[in-house]
Amino acid sequence: MLLENEPEMPEINTDKVCFVVTKSRELLAEDVGAKPDESNPSDDGFSVVLTDAGDRPARLELVEFIEGFDADELDALVALVWIGRGDFERDDWRAAVTLARERREGDTAKYLLGIPLLPNYLEDALSAFDRSCGSFEEREEPGI
């Protein structure tokens, strides 16, 4: 039962959102390197070979993770992005989810990964619902 002033939690697990935040930050930090050209790899120090964008494990992992969401979770994730971006307020949660459901077409993962500030928007939206990724990051930190 929700108290009158307690924010309604979106229909998506916070840890799932935090995983998307973490992996999208990794993706943003990846060095996509030099684009292949007609030069000889030995002339450019083999930098193209070492930084080939075709093998981007963080992107592949994130896409597969998002593609594993059910339709309600996809709608919730998109609605969270919109709330974090300022298109909707927390109190407009239901309207944001409904609009995300109505507009869903094509590849949601591709849409989300095309948003440059994705992790920031998701964190801002979680904050609007009095949630954060702090405990998730502590649990996922290597060596702890």
Secondary structure, DSSP 4 states (H G I P E B T S, - for coil): ---TTSPPPPSS-HHHHHHHHHHHHHHHH----PPP-SS-TTTTTTHHHHT-TT--HHHHHHHHHHHTS-HHHHHHHHHHHHHHHTSS-GGGHHHHHHHHHHH--S-HHHHHHT-TTHHHHHHHHHHHTT--SHHHHHHHSTT-
